[in-house]
Amino acid sequence: MVTTSTMWCGLDVAKATFVAAIDNHQEDFRILPSRKFQRTQEGIAEMAQWIASKVPEALQDGNSLGFVMESTGKFSCEMLPWIIEAFPGSSPAILNPRITKAFIDSHGLGNRTDAMEARCLARMGTERKPKPTQVLPDEYQQLRELVRTREALVCSRAAAKTRLQTMTRGSVVYKAEERVIAVYTQEIDKLEKGMKKLVAQHEELKTNVGIMSSFPGIAFLSACIILSEIGPIREDKSRNELSAYTGLAPCRKESGTSVNKSRLSKHGSPLLRKVLYLCAIHSVKKVPTLTNKYERLVQRGKKPLTARCACMRSMVLILRRMVLNGAKYDPQYEMKIKTPAA
């Protein structure tokens, strides 16, 4: 019987460089070997040679390498395919900074250097064995960039409109702010056209956006935002995993005799939760499943906001099933539902 083992490497990623540390199972993780490399494909190749010189057994048959990175946006996502190409069969994982920070803080380190954080991440991989992060397809990555850039411009335009209300009408700064708002509007329109063009060019995106847009309360733009933040919806992404990823899973805290209530975990994308909430305001009124659930929770004494957030989670799970089944929303089926499960 062939046994396999995984040796973990922690990567502290910055804009131009990254620090790698390999966990060779020393008792004191603070002295694990580490080295800085350029954040390029050539740098990844140099890291492979370094790992082979430090721990050659990590690259032998029967063994595998795991990589742990803290999420740093584009910088860590760019490295994901480079690592997979340089280390076939490896398991790179990008983790939420809140999780990695809690692990690092638990060791009470006095010095917080890049090398020390890389060592902590390597030990975290050895102890926690995180699941590998799936590489986002190019079309979903492009859609995410369009969506997030548009959201940033929308927020900037809203701030400019607020400033405009405090200015003297007709003044130089008033006219300058009007021109700025006009530019924001033009760029937002261009991004929305780019989203429509991108969706039309990819059959999977086109199909899934069409399915989600058939759900009451969800239009084209909302469907694009949901898909860009969630990524491809597959059977291997379970209901519970999807709820946790969106930050809609309930989180409960208890301490002795203190009275504590459950709340949303709020992990994941704030933009996704914002859009789901706005969609739920309309969907709760139009979809019998959500209407019944909302009314039942309010009757139990839940606040309307709490009940609406519970409906957000149900809405995500309904959308997941619709996409997996390849079926658009069916009002006739919904009318047959009398008492849906909570």
BAVOKE-605485 format. One record per residue (C-alpha): residue number from 1; residue in one letter; x, y, z. Coordinates in steps of 0.05 Angstrom, whole numbers, plus 5000, padded with zeros to 4 digits. Layout:
<sites>
> k, r, c1, c2, c3
> NUM, A, X, Y, Z;
...
</sites>
This chain:
<sites>
> k, r, c1, c2, c3
> 1, M, 5000, 5000, 5000;
> 2, V, 5028, 5068, 4979;
> 3, T, 5021, 5123, 5031;
> 4, T, 5023, 5196, 5012;
> 5, S, 5038, 5256, 5055;
> 6, T, 5032, 5330, 5043;
> 7, M, 5086, 5379, 5061;
> 8, W, 5062, 5451, 5068;
> 9, C, 5093, 5515, 5044;
> 10, G, 5071, 5583, 5070;
> 11, L, 5073, 5643, 5023;
> 12, D, 5070, 5715, 5047;
> 13, V, 5052, 5753, 4983;
> 14, A, 5066, 5826, 4967;
> 15, K, 5061, 5866, 4903;
> 16, A, 5130, 5852, 4874;
> 17, T, 5157, 5796, 4918;
> 18, F, 5136, 5739, 4963;
> 19, V, 5168, 5701, 5020;
> 20, A, 5164, 5625, 5021;
> 21, A, 5173, 5581, 5082;
> 22, I, 5172, 5505, 5081;
> 23, D, 5149, 5465, 5141;
> 24, N, 5199, 5408, 5150;
> 25, H, 5164, 5387, 5215;
> 26, Q, 5212, 5420, 5262;
> 27, E, 5182, 5429, 5331;
> 28, D, 5196, 5504, 5333;
> 29, F, 5163, 5533, 5271;
> 30, R, 5199, 5600, 5282;
> 31, I, 5263, 5571, 5253;
> 32, L, 5232, 5540, 5191;
> 33, P, 5273, 5554, 5128;
> 34, S, 5248, 5614, 5088;
> 35, R, 5269, 5656, 5029;
> 36, K, 5245, 5716, 4988;
> 37, F, 5230, 5711, 4914;
> 38, Q, 5204, 5756, 4859;
> 39, R, 5129, 5750, 4848;
> 40, T, 5136, 5724, 4777;
> 41, Q, 5134, 5656, 4742;
> 42, E, 5210, 5657, 4744;
> 43, G, 5206, 5669, 4818;
> 44, I, 5161, 5608, 4826;
> 45, A, 5212, 5567, 4786;
> 46, E, 5267, 5590, 4833;
> 47, M, 5224, 5571, 4893;
> 48, A, 5217, 5501, 4864;
> 49, Q, 5293, 5494, 4861;
> 50, W, 5299, 5521, 4931;
> 51, I, 5248, 5471, 4959;
> 52, A, 5283, 5414, 4923;
> 53, S, 5349, 5434, 4956;
> 54, K, 5320, 5443, 5026;
> 55, V, 5270, 5386, 5030;
> 56, P, 5280, 5339, 4969;
> 57, E, 5232, 5288, 4998;
> 58, A, 5175, 5338, 4986;
> 59, L, 5181, 5328, 4911;
> 60, Q, 5189, 5252, 4912;
> 61, D, 5136, 5205, 4886;
> 62, G, 5083, 5190, 4937;
> 63, N, 5088, 5259, 4969;
> 64, S, 5053, 5324, 4951;
> 65, L, 5062, 5397, 4965;
> 66, G, 5009, 5444, 4994;
> 67, F, 5013, 5519, 4992;
> 68, V, 4979, 5569, 5039;
> 69, M, 4970, 5642, 5021;
> 70, E, 4932, 5699, 5053;
> 71, S, 4883, 5732, 5005;
> 72, T, 4916, 5794, 4975;
> 73, G, 4868, 5805, 4918;
> 74, K, 4899, 5803, 4849;
> 75, F, 4969, 5787, 4874;
> 76, S, 4951, 5720, 4906;
> 77, C, 4901, 5701, 4852;
> 78, E, 4954, 5712, 4798;
> 79, M, 5001, 5663, 4833;
> 80, L, 4950, 5607, 4836;
> 81, P, 4957, 5582, 4764;
> 82, W, 5033, 5593, 4766;
> 83, I, 5039, 5547, 4826;
> 84, I, 4994, 5494, 4795;
> 85, E, 5036, 5495, 4731;
> 86, A, 5102, 5491, 4768;
> 87, F, 5079, 5438, 4819;
> 88, P, 5030, 5391, 4784;
> 89, G, 4984, 5358, 4835;
> 90, S, 4997, 5411, 4888;
> 91, S, 4943, 5440, 4932;
> 92, P, 4948, 5516, 4936;
> 93, A, 4898, 5549, 4983;
> 94, I, 4880, 5623, 4989;
> 95, L, 4852, 5638, 5058;
> 96, N, 4811, 5694, 5088;
> 97, P, 4858, 5744, 5122;
> 98, R, 4814, 5742, 5184;
> 99, I, 4827, 5668, 5192;
> 100, T, 4902, 5673, 5180;
> 101, K, 4908, 5733, 5227;
> 102, A, 4873, 5696, 5283;
> 103, F, 4921, 5636, 5275;
> 104, I, 4983, 5681, 5274;
> 105, D, 4959, 5722, 5333;
> 106, S, 4947, 5658, 5373;
> 107, H, 5022, 5646, 5375;
> 108, G, 5036, 5713, 5409;
> 109, L, 5095, 5730, 5365;
> 110, G, 5137, 5790, 5383;
> 111, N, 5165, 5801, 5313;
> 112, R, 5116, 5803, 5254;
> 113, T, 5162, 5800, 5194;
> 114, D, 5144, 5773, 5125;
> 115, A, 5187, 5712, 5138;
> 116, M, 5155, 5698, 5205;
> 117, E, 5085, 5704, 5176;
> 118, A, 5105, 5656, 5120;
> 119, R, 5128, 5606, 5173;
> 120, C, 5063, 5613, 5210;
> 121, L, 5024, 5600, 5146;
> 122, A, 5066, 5538, 5132;
> 123, R, 5051, 5511, 5201;
> 124, M, 4977, 5529, 5192;
> 125, G, 4976, 5486, 5130;
> 126, T, 5007, 5428, 5168;
> 127, E, 4958, 5433, 5226;
> 128, R, 4894, 5455, 5191;
> 129, K, 4902, 5424, 5121;
> 130, P, 4859, 5476, 5085;
> 131, K, 4820, 5458, 5022;
> 132, P, 4852, 5479, 4957;
> 133, T, 4825, 5541, 4923;
> 134, Q, 4793, 5530, 4855;
> 135, V, 4821, 5572, 4798;
> 136, L, 4768, 5621, 4774;
> 137, P, 4756, 5614, 4698;
> 138, D, 4779, 5674, 4657;
> 139, E, 4709, 5696, 4639;
> 140, Y, 4687, 5697, 4712;
> 141, Q, 4750, 5735, 4731;
> 142, Q, 4737, 5786, 4677;
> 143, L, 4665, 5793, 4699;
> 144, R, 4687, 5803, 4772;
> 145, E, 4734, 5858, 4751;
> 146, L, 4679, 5893, 4712;
> 147, V, 4630, 5886, 4769;
> 148, R, 4677, 5911, 4824;
> 149, T, 4703, 5969, 4782;
> 150, R, 4632, 5990, 4767;
> 151, E, 4614, 5986, 4841;
> 152, A, 4674, 6030, 4859;
> 153, L, 4653, 6082, 4807;
> 154, V, 4580, 6080, 4831;
> 155, C, 4603, 6094, 4902;
> 156, S, 4648, 6151, 4878;
> 157, R, 4591, 6181, 4838;
> 158, A, 4545, 6178, 4898;
> 159, A, 4598, 6214, 4940;
> 160, A, 4606, 6267, 4886;
> 161, K, 4531, 6278, 4884;
> 162, T, 4530, 6287, 4959;
> 163, R, 4586, 6338, 4955;
> 164, L, 4549, 6374, 4900;
> 165, Q, 4490, 6388, 4946;
> 166, T, 4535, 6428, 4993;
> 167, M, 4565, 6472, 4938;
> 168, T, 4542, 6539, 4912;
> 169, R, 4502, 6529, 4849;
> 170, G, 4537, 6557, 4788;
> 171, S, 4605, 6564, 4821;
> 172, V, 4670, 6538, 4790;
> 173, V, 4674, 6479, 4838;
> 174, Y, 4600, 6463, 4826;
> 175, K, 4611, 6459, 4751;
> 176, A, 4675, 6418, 4761;
> 177, E, 4637, 6368, 4804;
> 178, E, 4582, 6363, 4752;
> 179, R, 4635, 6345, 4700;
> 180, V, 4664, 6293, 4746;
> 181, I, 4595, 6262, 4756;
> 182, A, 4584, 6261, 4680;
> 183, V, 4650, 6224, 4671;
> 184, Y, 4632, 6173, 4724;
> 185, T, 4565, 6161, 4689;
> 186, Q, 4598, 6152, 4621;
> 187, E, 4648, 6102, 4649;
> 188, I, 4594, 6063, 4686;
> 189, D, 4555, 6057, 4621;
> 190, K, 4617, 6031, 4586;
> 191, L, 4628, 5979, 4640;
> 192, E, 4556, 5956, 4636;
> 193, K, 4561, 5949, 4561;
> 194, G, 4626, 5909, 4571;
> 195, M, 4589, 5862, 4619;
> 196, K, 4534, 5850, 4567;
> 197, K, 4586, 5836, 4514;
> 198, L, 4625, 5788, 4558;
> 199, V, 4562, 5750, 4578;
> 200, A, 4540, 5744, 4505;
> 201, Q, 4608, 5715, 4486;
> 202, H, 4607, 5657, 4536;
> 203, E, 4552, 5606, 4534;
> 204, E, 4555, 5585, 4607;
> 205, L, 4552, 5656, 4632;
> 206, K, 4496, 5672, 4583;
> 207, T, 4455, 5612, 4605;
> 208, N, 4465, 5623, 4680;
> 209, V, 4451, 5697, 4677;
> 210, G, 4387, 5682, 4638;
> 211, I, 4366, 5631, 4690;
> 212, M, 4379, 5678, 4749;
> 213, S, 4346, 5737, 4714;
> 214, S, 4281, 5698, 4710;
> 215, F, 4276, 5699, 4787;
> 216, P, 4232, 5756, 4812;
> 217, G, 4273, 5813, 4839;
> 218, I, 4337, 5795, 4801;
> 219, A, 4354, 5832, 4737;
> 220, F, 4414, 5825, 4690;
> 221, L, 4461, 5868, 4731;
> 222, S, 4444, 5833, 4797;
> 223, A, 4453, 5765, 4764;
> 224, C, 4522, 5786, 4739;
> 225, I, 4543, 5810, 4808;
> 226, I, 4519, 5745, 4841;
> 227, L, 4554, 5700, 4791;
> 228, S, 4619, 5741, 4791;
> 229, E, 4624, 5737, 4867;
> 230, I, 4602, 5664, 4875;
> 231, G, 4638, 5638, 4814;
> 232, P, 4617, 5576, 4775;
> 233, I, 4561, 5538, 4809;
> 234, R, 4576, 5463, 4810;
> 235, E, 4549, 5403, 4847;
> 236, D, 4612, 5398, 4889;
> 237, K, 4596, 5465, 4921;
> 238, S, 4545, 5443, 4973;
> 239, R, 4488, 5484, 5002;
> 240, N, 4524, 5494, 5068;
> 241, E, 4589, 5514, 5034;
> 242, L, 4553, 5565, 4991;
> 243, S, 4517, 5594, 5052;
> 244, A, 4583, 5600, 5088;
> 245, Y, 4618, 5631, 5028;
> 246, T, 4565, 5685, 5020;
> 247, G, 4568, 5702, 5095;
> 248, L, 4495, 5685, 5105;
> 249, A, 4506, 5625, 5151;
> 250, P, 4482, 5638, 5222;
> 251, C, 4536, 5650, 5275;
> 252, R, 4520, 5641, 5348;
> 253, K, 4562, 5662, 5409;
> 254, E, 4550, 5638, 5480;
> 255, S, 4587, 5655, 5544;
> 256, G, 4565, 5630, 5612;
> 257, T, 4498, 5660, 5631;
> 258, S, 4503, 5717, 5582;
> 259, V, 4445, 5724, 5534;
> 260, N, 4474, 5722, 5463;
> 261, K, 4436, 5719, 5398;
> 262, S, 4456, 5689, 5332;
> 263, R, 4477, 5734, 5275;
> 264, L, 4503, 5729, 5204;
> 265, S, 4575, 5708, 5199;
> 266, K, 4587, 5762, 5146;
> 267, H, 4645, 5725, 5115;
> 268, G, 4657, 5734, 5041;
> 269, S, 4638, 5791, 4995;
> 270, P, 4600, 5851, 5024;
> 271, L, 4579, 5870, 4954;
> 272, L, 4546, 5802, 4945;
> 273, R, 4506, 5810, 5009;
> 274, K, 4487, 5881, 4991;
> 275, V, 4458, 5859, 4923;
> 276, L, 4423, 5798, 4953;
> 277, Y, 4390, 5843, 5005;
> 278, L, 4365, 5892, 4953;
> 279, C, 4339, 5835, 4911;
> 280, A, 4306, 5802, 4971;
> 281, I, 4264, 5864, 4986;
> 282, H, 4226, 5851, 4921;
> 283, S, 4232, 5775, 4919;
> 284, V, 4199, 5767, 4988;
> 285, K, 4136, 5800, 4960;
> 286, K, 4134, 5759, 4895;
> 287, V, 4159, 5689, 4911;
> 288, P, 4110, 5648, 4954;
> 289, T, 4166, 5606, 4985;
> 290, L, 4201, 5669, 5011;
> 291, T, 4135, 5704, 5029;
> 292, N, 4113, 5646, 5073;
> 293, K, 4181, 5641, 5106;
> 294, Y, 4184, 5716, 5119;
> 295, E, 4114, 5718, 5149;
> 296, R, 4127, 5656, 5192;
> 297, L, 4191, 5685, 5221;
> 298, V, 4159, 5752, 5236;
> 299, Q, 4101, 5717, 5271;
> 300, R, 4153, 5681, 5315;
> 301, G, 4177, 5749, 5338;
> 302, K, 4236, 5758, 5291;
> 303, K, 4252, 5829, 5267;
> 304, P, 4235, 5843, 5194;
> 305, L, 4308, 5853, 5179;
> 306, T, 4326, 5786, 5209;
> 307, A, 4271, 5751, 5171;
> 308, R, 4292, 5784, 5106;
> 309, C, 4364, 5761, 5117;
> 310, A, 4340, 5689, 5128;
> 311, C, 4303, 5695, 5061;
> 312, M, 4368, 5718, 5028;
> 313, R, 4399, 5651, 5045;
> 314, S, 4339, 5613, 5019;
> 315, M, 4341, 5655, 4955;
> 316, V, 4415, 5636, 4943;
> 317, L, 4399, 5562, 4952;
> 318, I, 4340, 5567, 4904;
> 319, L, 4384, 5601, 4852;
> 320, R, 4436, 5547, 4861;
> 321, R, 4385, 5492, 4847;
> 322, M, 4357, 5530, 4787;
> 323, V, 4427, 5535, 4756;
> 324, L, 4444, 5463, 4770;
> 325, N, 4378, 5440, 4740;
> 326, G, 4385, 5488, 4681;
> 327, A, 4313, 5511, 4693;
> 328, K, 4285, 5581, 4697;
> 329, Y, 4238, 5604, 4752;
> 330, D, 4170, 5572, 4747;
> 331, P, 4113, 5614, 4779;
> 332, Q, 4064, 5556, 4770;
> 333, Y, 4108, 5511, 4812;
> 334, E, 4114, 5564, 4866;
> 335, M, 4039, 5572, 4870;
> 336, K, 4033, 5499, 4890;
> 337, I, 4078, 5509, 4950;
> 338, K, 4038, 5519, 5014;
> 339, T, 4085, 5508, 5072;
> 340, P, 4158, 5507, 5051;
> 341, A, 4212, 5482, 5098;
> 342, A, 4246, 5534, 5142;
</sites>
